[in-house]
Amino acid sequence: MRERETATEIEQKLKEVDGMVKKGFENLVGEMKQGHTENYLEYLAFVSRFHKYSHTNQMLIFCQKPDATLVAGYRTWQDMGHQVRTGEQGIKIMAPIFRKHLEENELGQPISLQKLVGFKVVSVFDSSQLTEPAKAFWDFRARVPNDAEDKYQLVKRAVMSDTLGVIEESMPRGKRGEATSDVIYLREGMDSVDRTNVLIHEWGHEILHFGPASSEASDELPKPIEECQAELVAYIVSQFLGIDSQFSRDYLLHYGNTTETLVKNMDVVQKTSHYMIQKFEWILRDNNK
């Protein structure tokens, strides 16, 4: 029978993975300061595949297996009818620790709740580490570079489900979109790929700087940082949808000047991109019922 880990062992493992995460972000920042953004763009594409995971676990998986596509624990794979190949090394991630906690409800009756009390390090395995790779999860990312109308309509439905309007109209030269507190304006006449990218970018502004995520961001963010946050979200979501993004390299070179800044902003970017992608999944699931 496997012995239970001691508190010291858990703490040591947490320190090791924390150092791995910090080193990963430091490397990205160092490369960007030298004018190199290729690895960071690769990381953002990776994030699109693991949007449900925290930014910490995203970096942990990326550092250990950047080509990962679908991970699960050893027993979870077995429960799904798969087997991890002998000799495969696990990918370390952080998992929450919950304990039962008794509280009284509004009627004074005792109820049992799960309370988060900490984290521990666990191992997961990628689909490529199985004896027979698992069938890929639902994937909407088949790349159709010249026609993204179906994906534009999907994004538009998701935006409108947030009680936001979408209006296409003429705009001054050089301006492609604008977010207000209740309407997203797009320049009329753009092709479907541009319309989709701009709509995602402006929806990012709505969530980050007007809506659900705005409380997690500073009220006094400089305009370049706001633009970069929205563009990072747009890049991740576009990658998920399989759309070529007109992502500006200049954004990255003026963003995440320190590891701390990058980590802080990747947290809100991860939550926002996950929020959007989850909306797509709900809509498509409803359509398939």
Buried (B, 14 or more C-beta within 10 A) or exposed (E): EEEEEEEEEBEEBBEEBBEBBBEBBBBBBEBBEEEBBEBBBEBBBBBBBBBEBBBBBBBBBBBBBEEBBBBBBBEEBEEEEBEBEEEBEBBBBBEEEEEEEEEEEEEEEEEEEEEEEEBBBBBBBBBBBBEEEBEEEEEBBEEBEEEBEEBBEBBBBBBEEBEBEBEBEEBEEEEBBBBEEEEBBBBEEBEBBBBBBBBBBBBBBBBBBBBEBBEEBEEEBEEEBBBBBBBBBBBBBBBBBBBBBBBBEEBBBBBBEEBEBBBBBBBBBBBBBBBBBEBBBEBEEEEEE
